[in-house]
């Protein structure tokens, strides 16, 4: 099963990291107010960065690592990930 670690940018400019097995559905859930409690008060969110993994455990480990990164490092990942 493919899984993803991701970063969304909230309307207030803050960044939120998470994991999912369906990116489109998860971002839609965040924007419908059904995502994380953190994002519910900061709508809408925009997907800014993601990484693909072969299984849920890898994505969850990466999510934990992303959450520990300082904001500047997250912004650098986002910038490098732009095409």
Backbone atoms as SQL, in Angstrom:
CREATE TABLE atoms (id INTEGER PRIMARY KEY, chain TEXT, resi INTEGER, resn TEXT, atom TEXT, x REAL, y REAL, z REAL);
INSERT INTO atoms VALUES
  (1, 'A', 1, 'UNK', 'N', 0.834, -1.180, 0.000),
  (2, 'A', 1, 'UNK', 'CA', 0.000, 0.000, 0.000),
  (3, 'A', 1, 'UNK', 'C', 0.884, 1.250, 0.000),
  (4, 'A', 2, 'UNK', 'N', 0.606, 2.162, -0.884),
  (5, 'A', 2, 'UNK', 'CA', 1.328, 3.424, -0.936),
  (6, 'A', 2, 'UNK', 'C', 0.821, 4.338, 0.172),
  (7, 'A', 3, 'UNK', 'N', 1.737, 5.022, 0.813),
  (8, 'A', 3, 'UNK', 'CA', 1.390, 5.981, 1.863),
  (9, 'A', 3, 'UNK', 'C', 2.234, 7.233, 1.661),
  (10, 'A', 4, 'UNK', 'N', 1.779, 8.328, 2.227),
  (11, 'A', 4, 'UNK', 'CA', 2.429, 9.620, 2.027),
  (12, 'A', 4, 'UNK', 'C', 2.623, 10.340, 3.354),
  (13, 'A', 5, 'UNK', 'N', 3.745, 11.039, 3.464),
  (14, 'A', 5, 'UNK', 'CA', 3.950, 12.029, 4.517),
  (15, 'A', 5, 'UNK', 'C', 3.810, 13.369, 3.807),
  (16, 'A', 6, 'UNK', 'N', 3.158, 14.326, 4.460),
  (17, 'A', 6, 'UNK', 'CA', 2.868, 15.575, 3.759),
  (18, 'A', 6, 'UNK', 'C', 2.967, 16.772, 4.684),
  (19, 'A', 7, 'UNK', 'N', 3.056, 17.940, 4.056),
  (20, 'A', 7, 'UNK', 'CA', 3.005, 19.221, 4.763),
  (21, 'A', 7, 'UNK', 'C', 1.957, 20.073, 4.066),
  (22, 'A', 8, 'UNK', 'N', 1.024, 20.609, 4.854),
  (23, 'A', 8, 'UNK', 'CA', 0.068, 21.575, 4.323),
  (24, 'A', 8, 'UNK', 'C', 0.344, 22.928, 4.965),
  (25, 'A', 9, 'UNK', 'N', 0.014, 23.967, 4.227),
  (26, 'A', 9, 'UNK', 'CA', 0.106, 25.322, 4.767),
  (27, 'A', 9, 'UNK', 'C', -1.302, 25.779, 5.107),
  (28, 'A', 10, 'UNK', 'N', -1.487, 26.231, 6.315),
  (29, 'A', 10, 'UNK', 'CA', -2.795, 26.713, 6.767),
  (30, 'A', 10, 'UNK', 'C', -2.984, 28.171, 6.338),
  (31, 'A', 11, 'UNK', 'N', -4.220, 28.640, 6.405),
  (32, 'A', 11, 'UNK', 'CA', -4.550, 30.002, 5.995),
  (33, 'A', 11, 'UNK', 'C', -3.767, 31.053, 6.781),
  (34, 'A', 12, 'UNK', 'N', -3.400, 30.729, 8.022),
  (35, 'A', 12, 'UNK', 'CA', -2.637, 31.690, 8.836),
  (36, 'A', 12, 'UNK', 'C', -1.132, 31.602, 8.604),
  (37, 'A', 13, 'UNK', 'N', -0.715, 30.765, 7.621),
  (38, 'A', 13, 'UNK', 'CA', 0.703, 30.661, 7.292),
  (39, 'A', 13, 'UNK', 'C', 1.450, 29.594, 8.054),
  (40, 'A', 14, 'UNK', 'N', 0.809, 28.962, 9.035),
  (41, 'A', 14, 'UNK', 'CA', 1.481, 27.900, 9.778),
  (42, 'A', 14, 'UNK', 'C', 1.511, 26.628, 8.937),
  (43, 'A', 15, 'UNK', 'N', 2.406, 25.722, 9.311),
  (44, 'A', 15, 'UNK', 'CA', 2.574, 24.465, 8.591),
  (45, 'A', 15, 'UNK', 'C', 2.134, 23.303, 9.470),
  (46, 'A', 16, 'UNK', 'N', 1.485, 22.320, 8.854),
  (47, 'A', 16, 'UNK', 'CA', 1.031, 21.130, 9.561),
  (48, 'A', 16, 'UNK', 'C', 1.536, 19.909, 8.803),
  (49, 'A', 17, 'UNK', 'N', 2.072, 18.934, 9.510),
  (50, 'A', 17, 'UNK', 'CA', 2.572, 17.703, 8.900),
  (51, 'A', 17, 'UNK', 'C', 1.689, 16.534, 9.298),
  (52, 'A', 18, 'UNK', 'N', 1.516, 15.606, 8.367),
  (53, 'A', 18, 'UNK', 'CA', 0.717, 14.427, 8.651),
  (54, 'A', 18, 'UNK', 'C', 1.092, 13.289, 7.715),
  (55, 'A', 19, 'UNK', 'N', 0.305, 12.210, 7.764),
  (56, 'A', 19, 'UNK', 'CA', 0.506, 11.093, 6.852),
  (57, 'A', 19, 'UNK', 'C', -0.872, 10.595, 6.410),
  (58, 'A', 20, 'UNK', 'N', -0.914, 9.946, 5.258),
  (59, 'A', 20, 'UNK', 'CA', -2.166, 9.428, 4.724),
  (60, 'A', 20, 'UNK', 'C', -1.878, 8.394, 3.649),
  (61, 'A', 21, 'UNK', 'N', -2.904, 7.659, 3.251),
  (62, 'A', 21, 'UNK', 'CA', -2.758, 6.765, 2.106),
  (63, 'A', 21, 'UNK', 'C', -3.508, 7.314, 0.895),
  (64, 'A', 22, 'UNK', 'N', -4.146, 8.499, 1.035),
  (65, 'A', 22, 'UNK', 'CA', -4.859, 9.150, -0.066),
  (66, 'A', 22, 'UNK', 'C', -4.743, 10.663, 0.111),
  (67, 'A', 23, 'UNK', 'N', -3.807, 11.272, -0.606),
  (68, 'A', 23, 'UNK', 'CA', -3.524, 12.701, -0.435),
  (69, 'A', 23, 'UNK', 'C', -4.727, 13.583, -0.745),
  (70, 'A', 24, 'UNK', 'N', -5.360, 13.370, -1.890),
  (71, 'A', 24, 'UNK', 'CA', -6.486, 14.221, -2.277),
  (72, 'A', 24, 'UNK', 'C', -7.612, 14.153, -1.252),
  (73, 'A', 25, 'UNK', 'N', -7.921, 12.951, -0.822),
  (74, 'A', 25, 'UNK', 'CA', -8.995, 12.764, 0.160),
  (75, 'A', 25, 'UNK', 'C', -8.642, 13.417, 1.494),
  (76, 'A', 26, 'UNK', 'N', -7.388, 13.305, 1.899),
  (77, 'A', 26, 'UNK', 'CA', -6.965, 13.870, 3.191),
  (78, 'A', 26, 'UNK', 'C', -6.999, 15.389, 3.163),
  (79, 'A', 27, 'UNK', 'N', -6.509, 16.004, 2.088),
  (80, 'A', 27, 'UNK', 'CA', -6.538, 17.468, 1.994),
  (81, 'A', 27, 'UNK', 'C', -7.989, 17.950, 1.955),
  (82, 'A', 28, 'UNK', 'N', -8.840, 17.224, 1.226),
  (83, 'A', 28, 'UNK', 'CA', -10.266, 17.571, 1.191),
  (84, 'A', 28, 'UNK', 'C', -10.879, 17.459, 2.584),
  (85, 'A', 29, 'UNK', 'N', -10.496, 16.441, 3.337),
  (86, 'A', 29, 'UNK', 'CA', -11.006, 16.274, 4.706),
  (87, 'A', 29, 'UNK', 'C', -10.557, 17.433, 5.587),
  (88, 'A', 30, 'UNK', 'N', -9.296, 17.828, 5.463),
  (89, 'A', 30, 'UNK', 'CA', -8.811, 18.989, 6.228),
  (90, 'A', 30, 'UNK', 'C', -9.676, 20.208, 5.891),
  (91, 'A', 31, 'UNK', 'N', -9.883, 20.456, 4.598),
  (92, 'A', 31, 'UNK', 'CA', -10.621, 21.648, 4.178),
  (93, 'A', 31, 'UNK', 'C', -12.110, 21.581, 4.488),
  (94, 'A', 32, 'UNK', 'N', -12.628, 20.394, 4.745),
  (95, 'A', 32, 'UNK', 'CA', -14.030, 20.242, 5.140),
  (96, 'A', 32, 'UNK', 'C', -14.188, 20.327, 6.659),
  (97, 'A', 33, 'UNK', 'N', -13.082, 20.575, 7.371),
  (98, 'A', 33, 'UNK', 'CA', -13.134, 20.671, 8.823),
  (99, 'A', 33, 'UNK', 'C', -13.156, 19.314, 9.500),
  (100, 'A', 34, 'UNK', 'N', -12.813, 18.259, 8.758),
  (101, 'A', 34, 'UNK', 'CA', -12.826, 16.908, 9.304),
  (102, 'A', 34, 'UNK', 'C', -11.428, 16.349, 9.491),
  (103, 'A', 35, 'UNK', 'N', -10.426, 17.208, 9.344),
  (104, 'A', 35, 'UNK', 'CA', -9.050, 16.773, 9.513),
  (105, 'A', 35, 'UNK', 'C', -8.614, 16.957, 10.950),
  (106, 'A', 36, 'UNK', 'N', -7.368, 17.226, 11.119),
  (107, 'A', 36, 'UNK', 'CA', -6.794, 17.407, 12.451),
  (108, 'A', 36, 'UNK', 'C', -7.398, 18.625, 13.149),
  (109, 'A', 37, 'UNK', 'N', -7.484, 18.544, 14.452),
  (110, 'A', 37, 'UNK', 'CA', -8.013, 19.648, 15.248),
  (111, 'A', 37, 'UNK', 'C', -7.232, 20.935, 14.979),
  (112, 'A', 38, 'UNK', 'N', -5.924, 20.801, 14.797),
  (113, 'A', 38, 'UNK', 'CA', -5.075, 21.974, 14.550),
  (114, 'A', 38, 'UNK', 'C', -5.521, 22.727, 13.304),
  (115, 'A', 39, 'UNK', 'N', -5.834, 21.993, 12.234),
  (116, 'A', 39, 'UNK', 'CA', -6.155, 22.655, 10.966),
  (117, 'A', 39, 'UNK', 'C', -7.587, 23.182, 10.920),
  (118, 'A', 40, 'UNK', 'N', -8.477, 22.648, 11.724),
  (119, 'A', 40, 'UNK', 'CA', -9.893, 23.059, 11.679),
  (120, 'A', 40, 'UNK', 'C', -10.079, 24.553, 11.890),
  (121, 'A', 41, 'UNK', 'N', -9.266, 25.142, 12.728),
  (122, 'A', 41, 'UNK', 'CA', -9.380, 26.572, 13.021),
  (123, 'A', 41, 'UNK', 'C', -8.524, 27.425, 12.089),
  (124, 'A', 42, 'UNK', 'N', -7.885, 26.795, 11.110),
  (125, 'A', 42, 'UNK', 'CA', -6.938, 27.512, 10.249),
  (126, 'A', 42, 'UNK', 'C', -7.203, 27.231, 8.771),
  (127, 'A', 43, 'UNK', 'N', -8.456, 27.123, 8.408),
  (128, 'A', 43, 'UNK', 'CA', -8.832, 26.765, 7.039),
  (129, 'A', 43, 'UNK', 'C', -8.816, 27.977, 6.121),
  (130, 'A', 44, 'UNK', 'N', -8.599, 27.785, 4.833),
  (131, 'A', 44, 'UNK', 'CA', -8.328, 26.511, 4.171),
  (132, 'A', 44, 'UNK', 'C', -6.841, 26.149, 4.253),
  (133, 'A', 45, 'UNK', 'N', -6.553, 24.895, 3.954),
  (134, 'A', 45, 'UNK', 'CA', -5.162, 24.448, 3.886),
  (135, 'A', 45, 'UNK', 'C', -4.804, 24.173, 2.430),
  (136, 'A', 46, 'UNK', 'N', -3.513, 24.236, 2.154),
  (137, 'A', 46, 'UNK', 'CA', -3.016, 23.979, 0.801),
  (138, 'A', 46, 'UNK', 'C', -1.868, 22.979, 0.897),
  (139, 'A', 47, 'UNK', 'N', -1.929, 21.926, 0.114),
  (140, 'A', 47, 'UNK', 'CA', -0.843, 20.943, 0.090),
  (141, 'A', 47, 'UNK', 'C', 0.402, 21.610, -0.471),
  (142, 'A', 48, 'UNK', 'N', 1.484, 21.570, 0.288),
  (143, 'A', 48, 'UNK', 'CA', 2.726, 22.226, -0.141),
  (144, 'A', 48, 'UNK', 'C', 3.841, 21.236, -0.439),
  (145, 'A', 49, 'UNK', 'N', 3.800, 20.037, 0.195),
  (146, 'A', 49, 'UNK', 'CA', 4.912, 19.099, 0.043),
  (147, 'A', 49, 'UNK', 'C', 4.434, 17.702, 0.410),
  (148, 'A', 50, 'UNK', 'N', 4.948, 16.709, -0.297),
  (149, 'A', 50, 'UNK', 'CA', 4.676, 15.327, 0.103),
  (150, 'A', 50, 'UNK', 'C', 5.791, 14.408, -0.353),
  (151, 'A', 51, 'UNK', 'N', 5.896, 13.278, 0.324),
  (152, 'A', 51, 'UNK', 'CA', 6.827, 12.209, -0.031),
  (153, 'A', 51, 'UNK', 'C', 6.026, 10.912, -0.068),
  (154, 'A', 52, 'UNK', 'N', 6.353, 10.042, -1.005),
  (155, 'A', 52, 'UNK', 'CA', 5.654, 8.772, -1.174),
  (156, 'A', 52, 'UNK', 'C', 6.470, 7.635, -0.562),
  (157, 'A', 53, 'UNK', 'N', 5.778, 6.697, 0.101),
  (158, 'A', 53, 'UNK', 'CA', 6.424, 5.560, 0.744),
  (159, 'A', 53, 'UNK', 'C', 5.700, 4.269, 0.394),
  (160, 'A', 54, 'UNK', 'N', 6.393, 3.173, 0.572),
  (161, 'A', 54, 'UNK', 'CA', 5.839, 1.874, 0.251),
  (162, 'A', 54, 'UNK', 'C', 4.855, 1.339, 1.264),
  (163, 'A', 55, 'UNK', 'N', 4.927, 1.844, 2.486),
  (164, 'A', 55, 'UNK', 'CA', 3.970, 1.383, 3.493),
  (165, 'A', 55, 'UNK', 'C', 3.707, 2.455, 4.553),
  (166, 'A', 56, 'UNK', 'N', 2.671, 2.208, 5.318),
  (167, 'A', 56, 'UNK', 'CA', 2.197, 3.136, 6.348),
  (168, 'A', 56, 'UNK', 'C', 3.253, 3.440, 7.405),
  (169, 'A', 57, 'UNK', 'N', 3.988, 2.425, 7.837),
  (170, 'A', 57, 'UNK', 'CA', 4.976, 2.635, 8.901),
  (171, 'A', 57, 'UNK', 'C', 6.071, 3.598, 8.488),
  (172, 'A', 58, 'UNK', 'N', 6.527, 3.491, 7.241),
  (173, 'A', 58, 'UNK', 'CA', 7.553, 4.422, 6.753),
  (174, 'A', 58, 'UNK', 'C', 7.009, 5.850, 6.736),
  (175, 'A', 59, 'UNK', 'N', 5.786, 6.007, 6.248),
  (176, 'A', 59, 'UNK', 'CA', 5.177, 7.336, 6.185),
  (177, 'A', 59, 'UNK', 'C', 4.995, 7.917, 7.581),
  (178, 'A', 60, 'UNK', 'N', 4.596, 7.082, 8.525),
  (179, 'A', 60, 'UNK', 'CA', 4.409, 7.552, 9.902),
  (180, 'A', 60, 'UNK', 'C', 5.733, 7.974, 10.529),
  (181, 'A', 61, 'UNK', 'N', 6.792, 7.231, 10.249),
  (182, 'A', 61, 'UNK', 'CA', 8.119, 7.615, 10.764),
  (183, 'A', 61, 'UNK', 'C', 8.552, 8.956, 10.174),
  (184, 'A', 62, 'UNK', 'N', 8.302, 9.140, 8.875),
  (185, 'A', 62, 'UNK', 'CA', 8.690, 10.394, 8.234),
  (186, 'A', 62, 'UNK', 'C', 7.853, 11.558, 8.768),
  (187, 'A', 63, 'UNK', 'N', 6.568, 11.299, 9.019),
  (188, 'A', 63, 'UNK', 'CA', 5.718, 12.340, 9.598),
  (189, 'A', 63, 'UNK', 'C', 6.304, 12.813, 10.929),
  (190, 'A', 64, 'UNK', 'N', 6.712, 11.881, 11.773),
  (191, 'A', 64, 'UNK', 'CA', 7.313, 12.244, 13.061),
  (192, 'A', 64, 'UNK', 'C', 8.569, 13.088, 12.860),
  (193, 'A', 65, 'UNK', 'N', 9.376, 12.701, 11.883),
  (194, 'A', 65, 'UNK', 'CA', 10.595, 13.464, 11.593),
  (195, 'A', 65, 'UNK', 'C', 10.250, 14.860, 11.081),
  (196, 'A', 66, 'UNK', 'N', 9.239, 14.966, 10.226),
  (197, 'A', 66, 'UNK', 'CA', 8.829, 16.275, 9.703),
  (198, 'A', 66, 'UNK', 'C', 8.329, 17.169, 10.832),
  (199, 'A', 67, 'UNK', 'N', 7.572, 16.621, 11.751),
  (200, 'A', 67, 'UNK', 'CA', 7.039, 17.404, 12.862),
  (201, 'A', 67, 'UNK', 'C', 8.151, 17.983, 13.743),
  (202, 'A', 68, 'UNK', 'N', 9.272, 17.277, 13.811),
  (203, 'A', 68, 'UNK', 'CA', 10.395, 17.742, 14.644),
  (204, 'A', 68, 'UNK', 'C', 11.258, 18.792, 13.953),
  (205, 'A', 69, 'UNK', 'N', 11.122, 18.942, 12.650),
  (206, 'A', 69, 'UNK', 'CA', 11.935, 19.913, 11.921),
  (207, 'A', 69, 'UNK', 'C', 11.533, 21.340, 12.275),
  (208, 'A', 70, 'UNK', 'N', 12.503, 22.239, 12.323),
  (209, 'A', 70, 'UNK', 'CA', 12.145, 23.652, 12.511),
  (210, 'A', 70, 'UNK', 'C', 11.462, 24.180, 11.242),
  (211, 'A', 71, 'UNK', 'N', 10.723, 25.238, 11.393),
  (212, 'A', 71, 'UNK', 'CA', 9.984, 25.823, 10.274),
  (213, 'A', 71, 'UNK', 'C', 10.882, 26.091, 9.067),
  (214, 'A', 72, 'UNK', 'N', 12.061, 26.623, 9.297),
  (215, 'A', 72, 'UNK', 'CA', 12.966, 26.948, 8.187),
  (216, 'A', 72, 'UNK', 'C', 13.311, 25.702, 7.372),
  (217, 'A', 73, 'UNK', 'N', 13.512, 24.587, 8.030),
  (218, 'A', 73, 'UNK', 'CA', 13.830, 23.340, 7.324),
  (219, 'A', 73, 'UNK', 'C', 12.628, 22.849, 6.526),
  (220, 'A', 74, 'UNK', 'N', 11.436, 23.008, 7.071),
  (221, 'A', 74, 'UNK', 'CA', 10.221, 22.626, 6.342),
  (222, 'A', 74, 'UNK', 'C', 10.058, 23.493, 5.094),
  (223, 'A', 75, 'UNK', 'N', 10.295, 24.787, 5.241),
  (224, 'A', 75, 'UNK', 'CA', 10.186, 25.693, 4.090),
  (225, 'A', 75, 'UNK', 'C', 11.218, 25.350, 3.017),
  (226, 'A', 76, 'UNK', 'N', 12.395, 24.930, 3.450),
  (227, 'A', 76, 'UNK', 'CA', 13.422, 24.518, 2.495),
  (228, 'A', 76, 'UNK', 'C', 12.980, 23.265, 1.734),
  (229, 'A', 77, 'UNK', 'N', 12.399, 22.304, 2.421),
  (230, 'A', 77, 'UNK', 'CA', 11.864, 21.110, 1.757),
  (231, 'A', 77, 'UNK', 'C', 10.804, 21.496, 0.731),
  (232, 'A', 78, 'UNK', 'N', 9.909, 22.387, 1.116),
  (233, 'A', 78, 'UNK', 'CA', 8.856, 22.833, 0.214),
  (234, 'A', 78, 'UNK', 'C', 9.462, 23.475, -1.017),
  (235, 'A', 79, 'UNK', 'N', 10.425, 24.350, -0.830),
  (236, 'A', 79, 'UNK', 'CA', 11.056, 25.045, -1.959),
  (237, 'A', 79, 'UNK', 'C', 11.791, 24.077, -2.875),
  (238, 'A', 80, 'UNK', 'N', 12.520, 23.126, -2.295),
  (239, 'A', 80, 'UNK', 'CA', 13.239, 22.147, -3.121),
  (240, 'A', 80, 'UNK', 'C', 12.295, 21.206, -3.856),
  (241, 'A', 81, 'UNK', 'N', 11.125, 20.976, -3.268),
  (242, 'A', 81, 'UNK', 'CA', 10.168, 20.059, -3.877),
  (243, 'A', 81, 'UNK', 'C', 9.362, 20.658, -5.007),
  (244, 'A', 82, 'UNK', 'N', 9.431, 21.984, -5.186),
  (245, 'A', 82, 'UNK', 'CA', 8.684, 22.639, -6.277),
  (246, 'A', 82, 'UNK', 'C', 9.297, 22.271, -7.610),
  (247, 'A', 83, 'UNK', 'N', 8.432, 22.102, -8.567),
  (248, 'A', 83, 'UNK', 'CA', 8.901, 21.747, -9.910),
  (249, 'A', 83, 'UNK', 'C', 8.742, 22.905, -10.858);
